Amino acid sequence: MGLLTNPSISQKAKYCRKLVRYNTAICLTLYLLGVGFFCALPDANFNSGTYFSENALLPGLVNSELEMETVNLVKSLSGELQRERENYPKGMPYPWLLAKMRRFGLETHTHNFTLNYPFGGGKRFKGENVYGILRAPRIASTEAIVISVPYRPPETVHTDVSAGVPLMLAFADFARRKKYWAKDIIFLVTEQEQLGMQAWLEAYHGGDEERILDSGLLRARAGSIQAALNLEVQSLDISHINLKIEGLNGQLPNLDLHNLVQKLSSKNGIIAGYKQSSSSPKRSFHYQDKLLNLLSMVFSQASGVPTGNHGLFHKYGIEALTLEAVKRERTQQQQFQEVGSMLRIIEGISRSLNNLLERFHQSFFFYLLVSNDRFVSIGDYMPSLALMAGALLIKAFIHYLSLYYTGDNDETEKSEETDAVETKQKAGNIDIGYFSVGIVLLVAHTIGALVVLLPQSKTVSHYLHEAELSTQFGLFSLFVAVLVVALTLPAFCSLSGINGEALHVAVLLELGTVLLAVGMLNFSLGFSLSVLLVPFIILIRPAASRGAMFLSRLCCLLINPLVVLYCVLLALTWYLFPELACKPMLSKALTATMDALTFSVVDSMIYGNWLFDMVSLIFVPCWVLLWVLLFPKTATNDRQTVGR
């Protein structure tokens, strides 16, 4: 009896009952604290000013050696290229590019690649890249720098960026006459947007042969690539430079590289910055401006889609970014004063990278930009995600406590002996059916695996083609069919009583852990998912009254991955096309949803974007498990068991 009358047991039971009783309020409070902490990040007390961590980059900031001869060469090459483009309306002027690169003393080669498109009846798309290597005169070919330009033919639907080609070629002619290069410089012109860059990188690093993208072979290589600079120059009459930094799966270049470009642009008189939209400096003095800049980076990074060709370098451990030189509005006669400034920026970046003795490692790889000269490091922004994802882990712990303690009101006072006896009896009656719970977990994650594997099946692709269905509609119908199967799952493998409670704890633990893990790799994605999902998951209560159960089922339907995607795209459609009526807007959002699903599948298969795989393998099964929990078995058998 000494154990039963121990006051520490009743005190513990009292606190546990309070946690169980107020668990929803506690978890929602943690969620709101996480959102509030993120909203405080734009304040100067929670972010830092940018600075150089690697002093080896500073030599590029010294006086330029460029002369007017190189500027005139750019203008001459630009005129020649425009004449050549007229003869190649749908392709790249390969003979002209190869001739110019050889004339400037580069080791010139072509690179062929083929895309075996997984849908549409086995279509094949071919492309060809052109690259030239300037061998370093001071050392063997052990390290290299890449300067690339995406080539777009005149009939493309994308913005013309062909002005970057004469800039790159003129700089190649300048660099050839210098003897201080300690790294090879690769001058690369790619075709087919990011597809050409992906094929070239796979061929350079020795990719798999039996892939959808046949990357082909390279006839020559340089050293290990240390950094890359991608140029998207719309015109030689430059208004400002927009820095693109987001890479595949939300990866970012080292902050030192961003700071270097920012410093060189400022020195040479061209306004440059992240998401720079005008020729006037971006002044982020107000809190609202800083918060909007922070949110814009979060939304861009969350999708995991690169904003330029630079984003494909990151998965190979190569720091890269894109300089998008925006064309000046034609309010006056064209000026070409910025050509020399742009060349000096490229020269300064190349000389700084040439001086590096080791890879980028000192500055930050995980950060968010508040403004052009202020950033938030991973140690400052992770607490916001930890609070929101931690709310699910806390809810899992409290739900586990509810297996032993009920959330009775304080008015129902009980003696210490009664508290201890009931707690001990309840603990003794807990008998979790691990096999039943494991079967449900296995079935749910099998559904998630089907969502990943079915689009990659050649049989499914062939059937969609034979049925004359568009790729977008066919894949969307496939996912809807899997969703219908998931909706009917509670009729076959629902749980009741203690097994349902144990499954609920497992789902909460999985979701909370995954959100934290995703946030460590791509904070923007983890943060966005937490903001959208956590409050609904907190409000879901499987064992509740009829009204609360209806609310829980509604919350569960709202966080279905397909519903979330449609709602996000509907909001985006409303923002971009406010003039549309209700029915056309809903239809346009549905079309955008089908396109987004198709692009995510193709990006996963070609580029290795893991957003689709991650959602399918983790969040779809978790949603299925939550849906199963909201349809428990009838309590008839449980009452009979208790009676016996």
C-alpha positions in Angstrom: 0.0 0.0 0.0 3.0 2.3 0.3 3.2 2.5 -3.5 -0.5 3.2 -3.9 -0.4 6.1 -1.4 2.7 7.7 -2.8 1.8 11.3 -3.3 4.2 11.7 -6.3 2.0 9.3 -8.3 -1.2 11.3 -7.8 0.6 14.5 -8.5 2.0 13.0 -11.7 -1.5 11.9 -12.7 -2.9 15.3 -12.1 -0.4 17.0 -14.4 -0.8 14.3 -17.1 -4.6 14.8 -17.0 -4.1 18.5 -17.5 -1.9 17.9 -20.5 -4.4 15.5 -22.0 -7.3 17.9 -21.4 -5.5 21.0 -22.9 -3.5 19.2 -25.6 -5.2 21.0 -28.5 -4.6 24.4 -27.0 -1.0 23.6 -26.2 -0.2 22.4 -29.7 -2.0 25.3 -31.4 0.0 27.7 -29.2 3.3 26.1 -30.3 2.1 26.4 -33.9 1.3 30.1 -33.5 4.6 30.7 -31.7 6.4 29.2 -34.7 4.6 31.4 -37.2 5.2 34.4 -35.0 8.9 33.6 -34.7 9.2 33.5 -38.5 7.4 36.8 -38.8 10.0 38.3 -36.5 12.9 37.3 -38.7 12.8 40.4 -40.9 13.6 42.5 -37.8 17.3 43.5 -37.6 17.7 41.8 -34.3 17.0 38.4 -35.8 19.2 38.7 -39.0 22.7 39.6 -39.9 24.5 41.7 -42.5 26.3 39.9 -45.4 30.1 39.7 -45.3 33.0 37.8 -46.9 34.1 34.7 -45.1 36.6 33.7 -47.8 39.3 36.3 -48.2 40.7 34.5 -51.3 37.8 36.0 -53.2 38.9 39.6 -52.7 41.5 39.8 -55.6 38.7 39.9 -58.1 37.6 43.3 -56.7 40.9 45.0 -57.8 41.3 47.1 -60.9 40.0 45.6 -64.1 42.4 45.0 -67.1 39.6 45.0 -69.7 40.1 47.5 -72.6 37.8 49.1 -75.1 38.9 46.6 -77.7 37.0 43.8 -75.9 33.8 46.0 -75.7 34.0 46.7 -79.4 34.4 43.0 -80.0 31.1 42.3 -78.2 29.2 44.7 -80.4 30.8 43.2 -83.5 30.0 39.6 -82.5 26.5 40.6 -81.6 25.8 41.9 -85.1 27.2 38.7 -86.6 25.1 36.5 -84.3 21.9 38.3 -85.2 22.6 37.7 -88.9 23.3 34.0 -88.2 20.1 33.6 -86.2 18.1 34.5 -89.3 19.5 31.5 -91.0 18.7 29.2 -88.0 15.2 30.1 -86.9 14.7 26.8 -85.0 18.2 25.8 -83.9 21.6 26.8 -82.9 24.2 28.3 -85.4 26.7 25.5 -84.7 29.2 26.3 -87.5 29.4 30.0 -86.4 29.9 29.1 -82.7 32.5 26.4 -83.5 34.4 28.8 -85.8 34.5 31.6 -83.3 35.6 29.4 -80.4 38.4 28.0 -82.5 39.4 31.4 -83.6 39.8 32.6 -80.0 42.1 29.6 -79.2 39.7 27.4 -77.3 39.7 23.6 -77.4 36.3 23.3 -79.0 33.9 20.3 -79.1 30.2 19.4 -79.5 28.1 17.3 -77.2 25.0 15.3 -78.4 22.2 14.1 -76.1 18.8 12.4 -76.5 15.7 12.5 -74.4 13.6 9.3 -74.5 10.4 10.9 -73.3 8.7 8.5 -70.9 5.2 9.4 -72.1 3.5 10.1 -75.4 4.3 6.9 -77.1 8.1 7.0 -76.8 8.9 10.3 -78.4 12.6 11.2 -78.7 14.1 14.7 -78.6 17.7 15.4 -79.7 19.9 18.3 -78.8 23.5 19.4 -79.2 25.7 21.6 -76.9 28.8 23.4 -77.9 31.7 24.0 -75.4 35.3 25.2 -75.5 38.0 24.8 -72.9 40.7 27.4 -72.1 43.5 25.4 -70.5 45.1 26.9 -67.6 48.7 27.9 -68.5 50.0 27.8 -64.9 48.9 24.3 -63.8 47.7 20.9 -65.0 43.9 20.5 -65.6 43.0 19.7 -62.1 40.3 22.4 -61.5 37.9 24.3 -63.7 35.3 27.1 -63.8 32.3 27.0 -66.1 30.7 30.1 -67.8 27.5 29.0 -69.6 24.8 30.6 -71.7 21.5 29.0 -72.6 20.8 29.4 -76.3 17.2 30.1 -77.4 16.3 30.1 -81.1 14.3 33.0 -82.6 11.1 31.0 -82.7 11.2 30.1 -79.0 8.4 31.2 -76.6 11.0 32.1 -73.9 12.7 35.5 -73.5 15.6 35.9 -75.9 18.9 35.7 -74.1 21.2 35.3 -77.0 23.1 38.5 -76.1 25.0 36.4 -73.5 26.8 34.6 -76.3 28.9 37.5 -77.7 29.7 38.6 -74.1 31.0 35.1 -73.3 33.0 34.8 -76.5 34.5 38.3 -76.1 35.6 37.4 -72.5 37.1 34.2 -73.8 39.2 36.2 -76.2 40.3 38.5 -73.3 41.0 35.5 -71.0 43.1 33.7 -73.6 45.7 36.5 -73.5 46.2 36.4 -69.8 48.7 34.1 -68.0 47.5 34.2 -64.5 44.8 31.5 -64.8 45.3 28.6 -62.4 42.0 26.9 -63.4 40.6 25.8 -66.7 37.7 27.8 -68.0 34.9 26.0 -69.8 32.8 28.2 -72.1 29.5 26.3 -72.6 26.5 27.1 -74.8 23.5 24.7 -74.1 20.4 23.8 -76.0 17.0 22.8 -74.8 17.1 24.9 -71.7 17.9 22.9 -68.5 17.7 19.6 -70.4 21.0 20.4 -72.3 22.7 21.5 -69.1 21.6 18.3 -67.2 22.8 16.1 -70.1 26.2 17.9 -70.2 26.7 17.6 -66.4 25.8 13.9 -66.4 28.2 13.3 -69.3 30.9 15.3 -67.6 30.6 13.4 -64.3 29.8 10.0 -65.8 26.0 9.5 -65.5 24.1 6.2 -65.8 23.7 4.9 -69.4 20.2 3.4 -69.1 18.3 6.5 -68.2 15.5 8.4 -69.8 18.1 11.1 -70.7 20.8 9.6 -72.8 23.6 12.1 -71.9 26.0 10.8 -74.5 29.8 11.2 -74.2 32.2 14.1 -74.0 35.2 14.2 -76.2 37.2 16.3 -73.7 37.1 17.3 -70.1 38.7 19.8 -67.9 39.5 19.6 -64.2 37.1 19.2 -61.2 34.5 22.0 -61.5 34.7 24.4 -58.6 32.1 27.0 -59.5 29.9 28.0 -62.4 28.4 31.2 -63.7 25.3 31.2 -65.9 24.5 34.2 -68.1 21.0 35.2 -69.2 21.5 38.5 -71.0 18.4 39.8 -72.7 20.2 42.7 -74.5 23.4 44.6 -74.5 21.4 47.6 -73.3 21.2 46.5 -69.7 18.9 48.0 -67.1 19.7 45.9 -64.1 20.8 42.4 -63.0 18.5 39.9 -61.3 20.4 37.3 -59.3 18.9 33.8 -59.5 20.2 31.5 -56.7 17.5 28.8 -56.1 18.7 25.4 -57.3 17.4 21.8 -57.6 15.5 20.6 -54.4 15.9 24.1 -52.9 19.7 24.0 -52.7 21.5 27.4 -52.7 25.0 28.6 -53.6 27.4 29.5 -50.9 26.6 32.9 -49.6 30.1 34.2 -50.4 29.4 33.7 -54.1 26.3 35.8 -53.9 28.1 38.5 -51.9 30.9 38.5 -54.5 28.5 39.2 -57.4 26.6 41.8 -55.3 29.8 43.6 -54.5 31.2 43.6 -58.1 27.9 44.8 -59.6 27.8 47.7 -57.2 31.4 48.6 -57.9 30.8 48.6 -61.7 27.6 50.7 -61.6 24.9 48.1 -62.4 22.1 47.6 -59.9 22.0 43.9 -59.0 20.1 42.0 -56.4 18.0 39.0 -55.6 14.6 39.3 -57.4 15.7 42.8 -58.6 12.8 44.1 -60.7 13.9 47.7 -61.6 16.9 49.8 -62.3 16.5 51.7 -59.0 18.1 50.2 -55.9 15.9 47.9 -53.8 15.4 49.8 -50.5 14.1 47.4 -47.8 13.8 49.8 -44.9 10.2 48.9 -44.0 9.3 45.7 -42.2 6.6 44.8 -44.8 9.2 45.0 -47.6 11.6 42.7 -45.8 8.8 40.2 -44.9 7.6 40.1 -48.6 11.2 39.5 -49.8 11.6 36.7 -47.3 8.3 35.1 -48.3 9.1 35.4 -52.0 12.3 33.4 -51.5 10.4 30.8 -49.5 7.8 30.4 -52.2 10.4 30.1 -55.0 12.6 27.7 -53.1 9.8 25.4 -51.8 9.0 23.8 -55.2 12.6 22.5 -55.6 12.6 23.6 -59.3 15.8 25.5 -60.3 15.2 29.1 -61.4 18.0 28.7 -64.0 20.6 26.4 -65.5 22.8 27.1 -62.5 20.5 25.1 -60.2 21.6 21.8 -61.7 25.2 22.2 -60.6 24.4 22.2 -56.9 23.8 18.4 -56.6 27.4 17.9 -57.8 28.7 20.1 -55.1 29.4 23.0 -57.5 28.5 26.5 -56.4 26.7 28.3 -59.1 24.2 31.2 -59.8 22.6 33.0 -62.7 23.1 36.6 -63.7 19.9 37.7 -65.5 20.7 41.0 -67.3 17.3 42.6 -67.9 16.8 44.7 -71.0 16.3 48.4 -70.6 12.8 49.7 -71.5 13.0 51.5 -74.8 12.0 54.9 -73.6 15.0 56.4 -75.4 17.7 55.6 -77.8 19.6 52.4 -77.1 22.8 52.7 -75.0 25.5 50.2 -74.6 27.3 51.7 -71.7 26.8 48.7 -69.5 28.6 46.3 -71.9 32.0 47.2 -70.3 30.5 47.0 -66.8 29.1 43.5 -67.5 32.4 42.3 -68.9 34.2 43.6 -65.8 31.7 41.8 -63.5 32.4 38.5 -65.4 36.2 39.2 -65.2 36.1 40.0 -61.5 34.1 36.8 -60.7 36.4 34.7 -62.8 39.6 36.2 -61.2 38.2 35.7 -57.7 37.2 32.1 -58.4 40.6 31.5 -60.0 42.3 32.6 -56.7 40.4 30.0 -54.6 42.7 27.4 -53.1 39.9 25.1 -52.0 36.1 24.7 -52.5 33.6 27.1 -50.9 33.2 26.0 -47.3 33.5 28.9 -44.9 30.2 30.8 -45.5 26.6 29.6 -45.3 24.9 27.1 -47.6 21.5 27.4 -45.8 20.1 30.9 -45.5 17.2 33.2 -46.4 17.8 36.6 -47.9 15.9 39.4 -46.1 17.4 42.1 -48.5 20.4 42.4 -50.7 22.7 42.9 -47.8 21.0 41.1 -44.9 20.3 37.4 -44.4 19.0 34.8 -41.9 21.1 31.8 -41.2 19.9 28.3 -40.5 20.5 28.7 -36.8 18.1 31.7 -36.7 15.2 30.3 -38.8 15.1 26.7 -37.7 13.4 27.4 -34.4 10.2 28.5 -36.2 10.0 25.2 -38.0 11.0 23.3 -34.8 8.1 24.9 -32.9 5.5 24.0 -35.6 6.8 20.4 -36.3 7.4 20.0 -32.6 3.7 20.6 -32.0 3.0 17.3 -33.7 5.6 15.5 -31.6 4.2 17.0 -28.4 0.7 16.0 -29.5 2.0 12.4 -30.1 3.5 12.4 -26.5 0.2 13.7 -25.0 -1.8 11.2 -27.0 0.4 8.5 -25.6 -0.3 9.8 -22.1 -4.0 9.6 -22.9 -3.7 5.9 -23.1 -3.0 5.9 -19.3 -4.7 9.1 -18.1 -8.1 10.7 -19.0 -8.7 14.4 -19.3 -11.3 14.5 -16.5 -12.3 17.9 -15.1 -10.8 19.0 -11.8 -14.3 19.0 -10.1 -14.3 15.2 -10.1 -11.9 15.0 -7.2 -10.6 11.6 -6.4 -8.6 10.3 -3.6 -4.9 9.6 -4.1 -5.5 5.8 -3.7 -8.2 5.9 -6.4 -6.0 7.8 -8.8 -3.1 5.4 -8.4 -5.3 2.3 -8.6 -7.1 3.4 -11.8 -3.9 4.4 -13.5 -2.3 1.1 -12.7 -5.4 -0.9 -13.8 -5.6 1.1 -17.1 -1.9 0.5 -17.8 -2.4 -3.2 -17.2 -5.3 -3.4 -19.6 -3.3 -1.9 -22.5 -2.7 -4.6 -25.1 -1.7 -3.1 -28.4 -2.2 -5.3 -31.5 1.1 -4.5 -33.2 0.4 -6.9 -36.0 -2.9 -5.1 -36.9 -1.3 -1.7 -36.7 1.6 -2.9 -38.8 -0.7 -4.2 -41.5 -2.5 -0.9 -41.8 0.9 1.0 -41.9 2.1 -1.4 -44.6 -1.0 -1.0 -46.7 -0.9 2.8 -46.5 2.7 3.0 -47.5 2.1 0.5 -50.3 -0.4 3.0 -51.7 2.2 5.7 -51.6 4.7 3.5 -53.4 2.1 2.8 -56.1 1.7 6.6 -56.6 5.5 6.7 -57.3 5.8 3.5 -59.4 2.7 3.6 -61.6 3.7 6.7 -63.6 7.1 5.2 -64.3 5.6 1.9 -65.5 6.0 1.4 -69.3 2.8 -0.6 -69.3 0.8 2.3 -67.9 2.5 4.8 -70.3 1.7 2.5 -73.2 -2.0 2.1 -72.2 -2.4 5.9 -71.8 -1.0 6.4 -75.3 -3.1 3.7 -76.8 -6.2 5.2 -75.2 -5.3 8.5 -76.9 -5.3 10.3 -73.6 -3.1 13.3 -73.0 -0.3 12.8 -70.6 -1.7 15.4 -68.2 -5.2 14.0 -68.1 -4.0 10.4 -68.0 -1.7 10.9 -65.0 -4.3 13.0 -63.2 -6.9 10.2 -63.7 -4.4 7.7 -62.4 -3.9 9.7 -59.2 -7.6 10.2 -58.8 -8.1 6.4 -59.1 -5.6 5.8 -56.3 -7.3 8.5 -54.2 -10.6 6.7 -54.6 -9.1 3.4 -53.5 -7.6 5.2 -50.4 -11.0 6.7 -49.6 -12.6 3.2 -49.5 -9.8 1.7 -47.4 -11.5 2.2 -44.0 -14.1 -0.3 -45.1 -11.4 -3.0 -45.1 -8.8 -2.2 -42.5 -10.1 0.1 -39.9 -9.0 -0.1 -36.3 -10.7 0.5 -33.0 -9.9 1.1 -29.4 -6.3 1.0 -28.3 -5.0 0.0 -31.8 -6.4 3.2 -33.3 -4.8 5.3 -30.6 -1.4 3.6 -31.2 -1.7 4.2 -34.9 -2.5 7.9 -34.3 0.7 8.2 -32.2 2.7 6.6 -35.0 1.3 9.0 -37.6 2.0 12.1 -35.6 5.6 10.9 -34.9 6.2 10.2 -38.6 4.8 13.6 -39.7 6.7 15.6 -37.1 9.9 13.8 -37.8 9.6 14.2 -41.6 8.8 17.9 -41.4 11.9 18.5 -39.4 14.0 16.3 -41.8 12.7 18.1 -44.9 13.3 21.5 -43.2 16.9 20.6 -42.7 17.3 20.0 -46.4 14.9 22.6 -47.8 13.6 24.9 -45.1 11.1 26.6 -47.4 9.4 23.4 -48.3 9.3 22.2 -44.7 8.0 25.5 -43.5 5.3 25.7 -46.2 4.1 22.2 -45.5 4.0 22.9 -41.7 2.0 26.1 -42.2 -0.5 24.3 -44.4 -0.8 21.0 -42.6 0.0 21.3 -38.9 -3.2 23.2 -37.7 -5.5 20.8 -39.5 -3.7 17.7 -38.1 -3.9 19.2 -34.6 -7.6 19.6 -34.9 -8.2 16.0 -36.1 -9.7 14.0 -33.2 -10.5 10.4 -34.2 -12.3 9.5 -30.9 -14.7 12.4 -30.5 -18.4 13.3 -30.7 -20.3 13.3 -33.9 -19.8 17.1 -34.5 -16.1 16.9 -33.8 -15.8 13.8 -36.0 -17.4 15.7 -38.9 -14.9 18.6 -38.4 -12.1 16.1 -38.2 -13.1 14.5 -41.5 -13.5 17.9 -43.2 -9.9 18.8 -42.0 -8.6 15.6 -43.3 -10.1 16.1 -46.7 -8.7 19.6 -46.9 -5.1 18.4 -46.3 -5.3 15.7 -49.0 -2.3 16.3 -51.3 -4.4 16.7 -54.4 -6.8 19.1 -52.7 -3.9 21.1 -51.2 -2.3 21.4 -54.7 -5.5 22.5 -56.3 -6.2 25.1 -53.6 -2.7 26.6 -53.9 -3.0 26.8 -57.7 -6.5 28.2 -57.4 -5.2 31.0 -55.2 -2.3 31.6 -57.6 -4.7 31.7 -60.5 -6.9 34.2 -58.7 -3.9 36.4 -58.0 -2.5 36.3 -61.6 -5.9 36.5 -63.4 -8.3 38.5 -61.2 -10.4 39.3 -64.3 -11.6 35.7 -64.8 -15.1 34.7 -63.8 -15.6 31.9 -61.2 -16.1 29.0 -63.6 -13.2 29.8 -66.0 -11.0 30.3 -63.0 -11.9 26.9 -61.5 -11.3 25.3 -64.9 -7.9 27.0 -65.4 -6.8 26.0 -61.9 -7.8 22.4 -62.7 -5.7 22.5 -65.9 -2.8 24.0 -63.9 -3.1 21.2 -61.4 -2.8 18.5 -64.1 0.2 20.3 -65.6 1.9 20.6 -62.2 1.4 16.9 -61.5 2.9 16.0 -64.9 5.8 18.4 -64.5 6.6 17.1 -61.1 6.6 13.5 -62.3 8.9 14.3 -65.3 11.2 16.4 -63.1 11.5 13.5 -60.7 12.4 11.1 -63.5 14.8 13.3 -65.4 16.4 15.8 -63.0 16.0 14.0 -59.7 13.6 16.5 -58.0 12.4 14.6 -54.9 9.3 16.7 -54.2 6.9 14.3 -55.9 8.6 11.2 -54.5 8.6 12.6 -51.0 5.0 13.6 -51.0 4.0 10.3 -52.5 6.0 8.1 -50.2 5.4 10.0 -46.9 2.5 12.4 -47.0 0.1 10.4 -49.1 0.5 7.3 -46.7 0.1 9.6 -43.6 -3.0 11.1 -45.1 -4.4 7.6 -45.8 -3.7 6.6 -42.2 -5.4 9.7 -40.8 -8.4 8.9 -43.0 -8.6 5.4 -41.7 -8.4 6.6 -38.1 -11.5 8.8 -38.7 -13.6 5.6 -39.4 -13.1 3.4 -36.4 -14.8 0.1 -35.9 -18.0 0.0 -33.9 -17.5 -0.4 -30.2 -19.7 -3.4 -29.9 -16.9 -5.9 -29.7 -15.0 -3.6 -27.3 -18.0 -3.5 -24.9 -18.3 -7.2 -24.9 -14.6 -7.6 -24.2 -14.8 -5.1 -21.3 -17.9 -6.9 -19.9 -16.1 -10.2 -19.9 
